Amino acid sequence: ELAPEPGEPVLDKPGNGAFHATDLDQMLRAQGIKHLLITGVTTDVCVHSTLREANDRGYDCLVLEDGCGAGDQALHDAALAMMDNEGGIFGAHASVQALTESWSS
C-alpha cells in the first residue's frame, strides 16, 4: 500500500485538479520543481484536470499511462489521446517501463 512518509506533505484536494484551492503550486516552486510525473484516478477527470492546471502554470508534465485509470478503458484511452493533440500541447505520456528504461540509459 502507498502511504506518505513521515513529514511528507499531504494535500486535501477539494476539486478535480490538485492545484485548485491548495498550496501545491507554492510548495513545488519553493523547492524549485519544474517537472511533474502525474499518476492517479481518474485519468479523464482528476488526472487531466491536474495536468491542465500544471501546464497552465508552466510545469513540464509526464503522465504515467499505466499509473492511471478510469472507470472505462475508452475514457482512459481518450484522455491520453487528447494529450497527443497539437504535438503534446498539455504534456506527454509514457509507460512506467519506458520511463525507467530512459533513466537507465
N, C-alpha and C positions, 0 to 999 in steps of 0.2 A: 504494500500500500504506500501511497505517497503521503507525506506529512511534512510540514515546514520544519526546518532545522531550528534549534534554539536560537533566538534572536533574529531569525529571518522575518522580514516584514510580511504581513498578511493584509490584503485589501478586501474589504467587503464591497462588492460591486453592486450598486443599486440599479443599474441599467444593463443594456445589452453589451455595450462596449466597456472595456476595462478602464478607459480614461475618463469616462463620464462621471463627474462628481466624486472623483478620487484624487489622491495626491500622486498617482503613478507617474505622470509626466515630470513633476518636480523631483521625485525620487530618482528617476532614471537620469535626468540631466545633472543632478548633484553628483552622480557617480561617473559622469562622462560617457554614459551608454548611448550609442547611436544605432546599433544593430540589434534587431529583435528576432528571436525564434519564437513563433507563435504556435501553440497547440491548444486543444480543448474541445469542448462541445458547446454548442453545435456549430459545425463548420459554416452552415448557411446563415446563422444569426450572430451568435456571440463572437465567434472567431472572426467572421467577416467584418463585423462592426468594429472590433478592436483593431483589425488590420487597417481599415479605412481611417480610423481615428489616428492611428500611429503614422500612417502615410501622410495625412494632413499636417502632422506636427514635424515632419521631416525625418522620421526614422526609416532606415532601410530594413525591410521585413522579409523573413522567410517563414512560410507556413509549412510545418512538417505534416504532409498529407496523410501519413499513417499514424500521426499523433493526434488526429482529429476524428470526429464522427458526427453523423447527423441521423435523424430518425428514419431517413430514407436514403439509400445509396445514390439515387438520382439527384437529390438535393446536394449531397456532398460533392458529387462529380461536377454539378453545375457551378457550385461556389468556387471550386478550383479552376474550372474553365473560364470563369469571369476574370480571374487573375491574369490569364494569358492574353486578354484583350489589350490592344494597343501596345504590344510588346512588354507587358507586365506593368501596367500603369499603377497597380496597387501594391505590387511586390512580386515575389516569386514563391514557388512551391517545389518541394522535393521530398523524397522519402528519407527516413532516418538513416537507412543504409547508405544512400547516396551522400548524405551529409558526412557521416562518419568516414566513408571512404575518401572524401575530399580532404578531410582533416588529416588522414593518414598519409596522403601523398605529398 
